[in-house]
Amino acid sequence: MDIINKLNFDFKTNQLVLKVISQIDLFKGKWNIIEQKENRYLKELRKIATIESIGSSTRIEGSTMTDDEIKKLLANIKITKFKTRDEQEVVGYYDTLETVYENYTNIDLTENSIKQLHGTLLKHCDKDGRHRGHYKNLSNKVVANYPDGTQKIIFNTTEPLLVDPQMKDLVKWTKQQLTKQDIHPLIVMGVFIYEFLSIHPFQDSNGRLSRLLTTLLLLKQDYQFVQYVSFENLIEQKKKDYYKALMDGQKNRNTKSEQIDKWILFFLDCINILISRLEKKYNIYKSKGGYLNDRQKMIKEFIKKKQPVKLNDISNNFNEISANTIKKDLQYLKSENIIESIGQRKGTVYVLKIDTRN
């Protein structure tokens, strides 16, 4: 597998690649410090990103479910029978993404682990029982699905008989490079995703799996911020550029002219855009007082409507909540600068901070 030749970029492209990588790695260091100190805001950011990722990644492949519909479906996941193909794919993506989030340190990049993730991705899909978790036995193509139902062939892929040796070579090369680090890990990841999509090893769901594998590789290389902002959502919004970047390399597939500079720059630019989005979301969320659970939101709203209020006022209104729990919630709301207390002991009253936003 002659990958190095595909990375033989011109001077200008190399400079752009180095510039974007340095920006990403600078943020990586800053974010990992934030993550060690914080978790109250991050929990909610990850929840939002998860819904966006599931919705976008499945819609790229033709699903019609909105983020709100997905949120409702997942809220009833234990009691819902998945009737439609879209619902089956959504729950499969959720299960696989959670598996990646919770177990990425223990998931080694192997053909077997990739097949297992593919099996999880399609475990609820009735029609995929025969081929889930197994490489394809029929030729397939990369096809773009559009909202009006039309499809466009983007490029042809590896024939079934060649999938096994090509996947072995790709996994081996990727693991070696991530260990040696002669090539920056972000470039190695970009190469892996490009080659994976070019091979298209499974009969179905290669696009969705490639995005899950992107998240897995980023997490394994300590780019922790990827779980708090949706890579998939960005790809959905830049779908045309996504396919264009892939096609630019694919037009010369398996020739000495095959170059993937456009794809690598697209891949790195996407990560850089994600950083900007995350910084904005994090700062907005923090300025609004961070993460509140449903109980704390109710207490906040009660104070807003009835202020100034005493502890007894809150307890009488929420008699199903213990006084100790209310005290802890009030302390948390104070620590987040959402409310302030005036007075002492039994005379203490609570009001919203003047600069608190809705």
N, C-alpha and C positions, 0 to 999 in steps of 0.2 A: 504494500500500500504506500504509494509515493505521495505522502502528504506534504512533505517539506517543499516540494516544487510548487504546490498550490499556495504556499505562504511566501513566495518570492515576490514581495511587494516592492513598488517603486519607493524612492526616498520620501516623497511627500506623504504617501499613504502610511509609511512606517512612522513618520513624525506624528501624524494624526492619531494613530493607534497608541503610541506611547503617551501622548498627551491625555487621551481619554482614560487610559488605564491608570495613570497617576492620579487623576481626579477621583476615580472610583475607589482606589486603594486608600486615598486620604480620607474619604468619607467612611470607608469600612472601619478604619481605626477609631474615628470619632464615635461612630455609631455603637461599636462594641463596648465602649466606655459608658455610653448612655444606657445600653441594655443591662449592664451590670448594676446600675444604680436604680433603674426604673423597672416597673412591671405593671403598674396600675393603668397607664395609658396604652401600653403595648398589647394587652389582652384584647381590648376593644378594637384596636387597629388591625390585629390579625383576624378577628372575627369578620370585619368588613372586607378585608382583602380576600379572605377565603371565599365569600359569596361572589365577589367580583371575578375571582379566578375561575371558579366553577362555571359561572354564567358565560363568561367570555370564551373560554376554551371550548365549551360544548357548542356555542353558537357559531364559532369559526367553522366547525364541522357540520353545520346545518341545523342545529337545535333552534327552537323558537321560544324557549322559556325565558322570561324576564328574570332579573335579579330578585324582584319581590316574590315572584312565583317560586323561585328556588328557595328563598328564605322560609316561606311557609311550608314547603315540602320537607325541608330538613328539620323544621321545628316539630314535625309529626312523623319523623323517620321511623320510630319504633312501631307505630301502629298503621302505617300506610302500606298498602299493596301497590306496587308500581305497575300501573296499567300500560303506560305508553313507553315507547322507545326513548323519548326525551327524558322522562323521569328515571328510567333505568340507567341512562348514561350519566345523569347528574349525580345520582347517589353513588355510582361507581367511581366517579371522579372525586367526590367528597371523601370516600373511604380511602382511596389511594393517596390523596393529598395529605390526609391526616396520618396515614402510615408513614409517609415521607417526613412530615414534621416531627412526629414522635420518635422515629427510629432511625433517622438518617445516619447517626454515628455508627450504627450496627449494620447498615446496608452497604455491603461492599459492591463495587461496580463489577458485576459478572454477568455473563449471559443468563445464568439461572435467575439472578435477582431481577433482571430486566423482564424475563418471562413471567416471573411471579407478580411483578407490578402490573404487567399487561393482563394477567389473570384476574387480579383484584379490580382493575379498571372495568372489566367486562363481566364481572361475576353476576350482575343482576340482569344482563342482556340475554334474553331467551334464545335469540337467533344465533348468538355467537358461541354457543356451547362447544361446538366441534373444534373451533380454531383458537379459542382464547388460551393464552399462555404458550402457543406454538407458532413457529415461523410459518410463513405463507407457503402454500403449495400451488397457488395460481398467480399469474402475472397481475400486477396492479399498477396504478399510476397515481401521481400526486394531482389531486383535483381541487380546484377552488370552488367553494359553494357560496352562492350569492343570495341575498334576502328574497329575490324574486323567484327562487327555485332553480335558476339556471346554474350550470356547471361549466368550468373551463379546465381543460387538461393543461397542467403547468409543465410537467416533464415525466418522462418514463423512468422506471426504477430498475433496480437489480432483479434479474430473473431468479426464480425460486431456487434453482440448483446451486446458485452462487452465494445465496444469502448466508449460509452457515460459515463458510471460510471467511467471507468479508466481515461478518460480525465478530468472529474470533479475532481477526487482525485488528479491527477497530478497538475492541475492548482492551486488547493487549497493548496497543500503541498508547491509548489514553491513560491507562494505569501507569505505564512506564514514564510517560511525560509528566504526569502529576507527581510522581515520586522524584524524578530527576530534577524537575523544574528548570530545565534548560530553556524551555518556552514558557512564557507566563501562563498560569493556570486559566485565566480568562480566555486567552486565545485557544488553549487546548479544549476548553468547554465549547467554544464556538465551532471549532473543527468537528468535535464529536457530534453536535446537533446537526450540522450540515451533512456529515457523512451518514448519520442515522436516517435522516429524511431522504437522502439519495438512495440508500439501500431499501428503505421502506420495508423492514423485515417481516412485519405482520400483515395479515390479510386486511385488517381494519384497525382504526384508532391509533395510527402511527403519529399523527399530528398532536393529538392530546397527550400521548405518552412522551413525545419529545419535550413538551413543555413541563411535564412532571419531572422528567430526567434533568431538565435545566435547573429546576428548583433543588433537586437532590444534589447535584454537583456543586451548585453555589453554596448550599448549606455545608456540605462536606469540606469545602475550602474556606469556611468561616465567614462567608458573606451573609451574616445572619439577618441583615435588613430585608432580604428578599421575601421573608414570610409576612412582612407587615405592609406590603404594597404589591398590587397585582401585576405581575409580568404579563399574564394572559390578557388582562384588560387592555394593556398598551398594544399588544400584538393585534387584538381585534380592531383597535382604532387605526393601526397602521398596516392593515391587512394587505393593501395594495403594494406598499413598499416591502413588506415581508416576502411576498411571493416574487416580487421583482428582483430582490437581492439573491434569493435562492436560484432563480432562473438565470441570473447573470453568470453564475459559476456552472450551472448545469448545462448550458448550451454547448460547452466544450468538454462534457463529462468523458472521462477516460482517455483524454488526449493530453499532450504536453502543454497545451494552451489553457488548461483548466486553472482558473484563478478564483480565489474566494475572498478577494480584498473587499468587495462591496458587501458581502455577507458579514465578514468580521466587523467591519465598521458599523453596519446596521445593528448587529448584536450588541456591540459595546455602547453605541449611542442609546440603545433602548435601556440598558442598565443605568446609564447616566441620567436619562430622563426619569427613571424610577426614583433615583436619589432625590431629584428636585421635587417630585411629587410627595415623597415621604417626608422630606423636611417641611414642606408646606403643611401637610396633614398633621404632622406631629406638633408643630408650633400652634396651629389653630386649635387642635384638640386640647393641648395643654393650657392655652389661654382661656378656654371655656371651662376649665376646672377638671379636666381629665375624665377618667372613667368612673361612672356612677352605675351601681346596679339598680334594678327596678325599685327596690325599697327606698334607697337613698334619693332617687329621683322624686318619689312621692313625698318624702319628707321635705325636700327642697321646695317643691311646688306648694306644699302646705304653708311653709314659712313665707314664701313669696306672697301668697294671698292673704294671710292672717297677721303678718308681722306688725309689731313685735310679739313673739310667742314665748311662753315658758315651756319647760320640759313637760309639766303636767298637761298643758294644752295638746302637745303632740301625742302624749301617752293616751289621753282620753279619745283622741281622734283615731289613733291606730291601736286599739286595745288588743289586737291579735299579735302585736309585736311587744316583746319584753322591754322593760325599762332599760335594762343593761344594754340590749342591742341598740336601742335608740340613742343612748349615751355614746356608744362607740361610733354610730353613724354621724352624730353631731361633731364628734372630735375629728372624724375624717373630713367632713364638709368644711370644718374650720381649717384643717391642715392644707386643704386645697384652695383656700381663700375664696370659697363660695359663700360662706356665712361668717358672721362675727358675733361674739357674745358681748353683752353689755350688763354690768352689775356683777354681784357676787352671790354665791350660795343659792338660797331659795329665791332670791330676787333677780337671778340671772334671766335675761331675755335674749332671744336670737333673732337676727335680722339678716337679710341678704347683704353681701358686700355691694357697695355702690357701683363698682365696675363689673359686676357679674353679668354675663351675657346669657341670653336664652339659648 
